[in-house]
Amino acid sequence: MLPLALQFTSPGPVFLKFGPLIIRWYGLLIAIALMTGVSLSQWLATKRRIDRDLVADVSIWLVLAALPAARIYYVLFNWSAYSAHPERIIAIWEGGIAIHGAILGGLAALLLFSRLNKIPFWQLVDVITPSLILGQAIGRWGNFFNSEAFGRPTDLPWKLYIPPDRRPLGYEGFEYFHPTFLYESLWNLGVFGLLMTLFLRLPNLRPGTIGCVYAVTYSLGRVWIEGLRTDSLMFGPLRMAQMVSLTGVILGGLGLFWLYKLRRSLPDVVNVGHEASNG
């Protein structure tokens, strides 16, 4: 019999319940990720001589744009589950946000903030991206507590128990599934370590490098992990996350080619003047 420590079982989605007050693990982890990310990005900003107060300001923009965009993205590609119960669309505490939607919303807000405040977009991207991937690593554990976003059935030692009411149609007879939340969390921590190493050890990297490396490395892991899941958001017969991730690999690779093979700066929403220094 396998050691119990290797079998993951969620204690449930609720962290604390005190009368009418309910604090759920999902929301708590998002809050922890946000607070940790803002602090980290402010510290990284000082390394690039960017006003740390600007990072606090842009963080508000990012939250206001990313969370609704993440929810809208998820609902749109999972409309069959919400069309009969539209009141559940706002029930974000139940889970159901898509990181690719958050990234798209965040990028739009960052572009606007950068332009209005005359701050080079790619410099902001590079100080925010390590916080983003760290937040993703933390946030994935919300899927564990909600017993969602798991993979196909498995008998591996690190299998995840899913209660009967959370098992997808056709998998009712299986108890244990791939803990894809764990796979992605660990992958994201590895990407975080890589980005932090590049950021701190190579301070003269061209602006946008960290963002491009993130796009390639995170997306490669997501392509693999998404293939294991049973609840992917679909666009016809295609898994949306895999399509978007492959696009991320291509765009990130082209960005690195542009920066280091062609030795040119990435287009920006503000005039950044001369070419960035080489690194």
C-alpha positions in Angstrom: 0.0 0.0 0.0 1.3 3.4 -0.9 2.3 5.8 1.9 -0.5 8.2 2.7 1.7 11.2 2.4 2.0 10.6 -1.4 -1.8 10.6 -1.9 -3.2 14.1 -2.1 -6.7 14.7 -0.7 -8.3 18.2 -0.4 -9.6 19.1 3.0 -12.3 21.2 1.2 -12.5 24.7 -0.2 -13.3 26.6 3.0 -10.3 27.9 5.1 -12.4 29.5 7.8 -16.1 29.9 8.6 -17.2 32.1 11.4 -20.9 32.8 11.3 -21.8 34.4 8.0 -18.1 35.0 7.3 -16.6 32.4 5.0 -13.0 32.6 3.8 -12.2 30.2 1.0 -8.8 28.8 0.2 -9.1 30.0 -3.4 -9.5 33.6 -2.5 -7.0 33.5 0.3 -4.3 32.1 -2.0 -5.1 34.8 -4.6 -4.7 37.4 -2.0 -1.4 35.9 -0.8 -0.1 35.8 -4.4 -1.1 39.4 -5.0 0.6 40.7 -1.8 3.7 38.7 -2.4 3.9 39.7 -6.1 3.5 43.5 -5.4 6.3 43.3 -2.8 8.6 41.4 -5.1 8.0 43.6 -8.1 8.7 46.7 -6.0 12.0 45.2 -4.9 12.9 44.3 -8.5 11.9 47.7 -9.7 14.6 49.3 -7.5 17.1 47.0 -9.2 16.2 48.7 -12.5 15.9 52.2 -11.1 12.2 52.3 -11.5 10.1 54.1 -8.9 8.7 51.4 -6.6 5.5 53.5 -6.0 4.8 53.2 -9.7 4.7 49.5 -9.3 2.2 49.8 -6.5 0.1 52.0 -8.8 0.2 49.6 -11.8 -0.6 46.7 -9.5 -4.0 48.2 -8.9 -4.5 48.5 -12.6 -3.5 44.9 -13.2 -5.8 43.5 -10.5 -8.8 45.6 -11.8 -8.1 44.4 -15.4 -6.8 40.8 -14.9 -9.3 39.3 -12.5 -12.4 40.2 -14.5 -10.7 39.3 -17.8 -9.7 35.9 -16.3 -13.3 35.2 -15.3 -14.8 36.4 -18.6 -12.4 34.3 -20.5 -13.3 31.2 -18.5 -17.0 31.8 -18.7 -17.0 32.4 -22.5 -15.2 29.2 -23.2 -17.3 27.3 -20.6 -20.6 28.9 -21.5 -22.7 25.7 -21.4 -22.0 25.5 -17.6 -23.3 29.0 -17.0 -26.0 29.7 -19.6 -28.6 28.0 -17.4 -27.4 29.6 -14.2 -26.1 33.1 -15.1 -26.1 34.2 -11.5 -23.0 31.9 -11.0 -21.0 34.0 -13.4 -19.9 36.3 -10.6 -19.2 33.5 -8.2 -15.5 33.7 -8.7 -14.9 32.3 -5.1 -16.0 28.9 -6.4 -13.0 28.9 -8.8 -13.1 29.2 -12.5 -10.6 31.8 -13.7 -8.3 31.4 -16.7 -4.7 32.6 -16.4 -4.5 33.3 -20.2 -7.5 35.7 -19.7 -5.7 37.3 -16.8 -2.6 37.8 -18.9 -4.5 39.4 -21.8 -6.3 41.7 -19.5 -3.2 42.6 -17.6 -1.2 43.3 -20.8 -4.0 45.7 -22.0 -3.9 47.5 -18.6 -0.1 47.6 -18.6 0.1 49.0 -22.1 -2.3 51.8 -21.2 -0.6 52.5 -17.9 2.8 52.6 -19.6 1.6 55.0 -22.3 -0.1 57.4 -19.9 2.8 57.5 -17.5 5.5 57.5 -20.1 7.3 54.4 -18.8 8.8 51.9 -21.2 6.4 49.0 -21.4 9.1 46.3 -21.6 10.9 47.5 -18.5 7.6 47.1 -16.6 7.0 43.7 -18.0 10.4 42.5 -16.8 9.9 43.6 -13.2 6.4 42.2 -13.0 6.8 38.9 -14.8 8.7 37.1 -12.0 5.9 38.0 -9.6 3.4 36.8 -12.2 4.8 33.3 -12.4 5.3 33.1 -8.6 1.7 34.1 -8.2 0.7 31.3 -10.7 2.6 28.8 -8.6 0.8 29.8 -5.5 -2.6 30.2 -7.1 -2.6 26.7 -8.6 -3.1 25.3 -5.0 -6.5 26.8 -5.1 -7.4 24.2 -7.6 -6.3 21.5 -5.2 -8.6 22.8 -2.4 -11.5 23.1 -4.9 -10.8 19.6 -6.3 -10.7 21.0 -9.8 -8.3 21.3 -12.8 -7.0 17.7 -12.3 -5.8 15.3 -14.9 -6.7 11.8 -16.2 -7.0 8.8 -13.8 -3.7 7.4 -12.6 -2.2 5.0 -10.1 1.1 6.9 -9.7 2.3 7.3 -6.1 1.5 11.1 -6.2 -2.1 10.5 -7.2 -4.9 12.9 -6.2 -8.1 11.7 -4.7 -11.2 13.4 -6.1 -14.6 13.0 -4.3 -17.4 11.5 -6.3 -19.3 14.7 -6.8 -16.3 16.4 -8.4 -15.5 13.6 -10.9 -16.2 14.4 -14.5 -18.8 12.6 -16.6 -17.4 9.2 -17.7 -14.9 9.0 -14.8 -17.3 8.3 -12.0 -15.6 4.9 -11.3 -12.2 6.3 -10.8 -10.9 7.7 -7.4 -7.4 8.9 -8.2 -6.2 11.4 -10.9 -3.1 13.2 -12.0 -2.5 16.2 -9.7 -1.9 18.6 -12.5 -2.2 21.5 -10.1 1.0 20.2 -8.5 2.8 19.7 -11.8 2.1 23.2 -12.9 2.9 24.7 -9.5 6.3 23.0 -9.5 7.0 23.9 -13.2 6.1 27.5 -12.4 8.5 27.6 -9.4 11.2 26.3 -11.8 10.4 29.1 -14.2 10.4 31.6 -11.4 13.9 30.5 -10.3 15.1 30.8 -13.9 13.7 34.3 -14.3 15.1 35.5 -11.0 18.5 34.2 -11.9 18.5 36.0 -15.2 17.2 39.2 -13.7 19.7 39.3 -10.8 22.8 37.8 -12.5 22.4 39.6 -15.9 21.3 43.1 -15.1 22.1 44.3 -18.6 19.7 42.1 -20.4 17.7 43.9 -23.1 14.3 45.1 -22.0 11.7 42.5 -22.7 14.0 39.5 -22.3 12.4 38.3 -19.1 9.0 38.6 -20.6 10.0 36.6 -23.6 11.7 33.9 -21.6 8.6 33.6 -19.5 6.4 33.3 -22.6 8.5 30.4 -23.9 9.2 28.5 -20.7 5.8 28.8 -19.0 4.0 28.0 -22.2 6.1 24.9 -22.9 5.1 23.4 -19.5 1.4 24.4 -20.0 1.3 22.6 -23.4 2.4 19.4 -21.8 0.3 19.7 -18.6 -2.9 20.8 -20.4 -2.8 17.5 -22.4 -3.3 15.6 -19.1 -6.4 17.5 -18.0 -10.0 16.4 -18.3 -11.6 19.8 -18.0 -9.8 21.9 -20.6 -11.6 24.9 -22.1 -12.3 23.9 -25.7 -12.6 25.7 -29.0 -14.3 23.1 -31.1 -12.0 20.0 -30.9 -9.0 22.1 -29.8 -7.8 22.8 -26.3 -7.6 26.6 -25.9 -4.8 26.6 -23.4 -2.6 24.6 -25.7 -3.4 26.8 -28.7 -2.6 30.0 -26.7 0.5 28.4 -25.1 1.9 27.4 -28.5 1.3 31.0 -29.6 3.2 32.1 -26.5 6.2 29.9 -27.4 6.3 31.3 -30.9 5.9 34.9 -29.9 8.5 34.6 -27.1 10.9 32.9 -29.4 10.5 35.5 -32.0 11.0 38.2 -29.4 14.3 36.7 -28.3 15.4 36.3 -31.9 14.6 40.0 -32.5 16.5 41.1 -29.4 19.6 39.0 -29.7 20.0 37.8 -33.3 18.8 41.0 -35.0 20.1 43.0 -32.0 17.1 45.4 -32.0 14.8 46.7 -29.3 11.2 45.5 -29.1 8.6 48.0 -30.2 7.3 50.1 -27.3 4.4 52.4 -26.6 6.8 55.1 -25.5 9.9 56.4 -27.2 12.7 54.6 -25.5 15.4 56.5 -27.4 18.6 54.5 -28.2 18.9 50.8 -28.4 19.0 49.0 -25.1 22.3 47.9 -23.9 23.4 44.4 -24.8 23.6 41.7 -22.2 
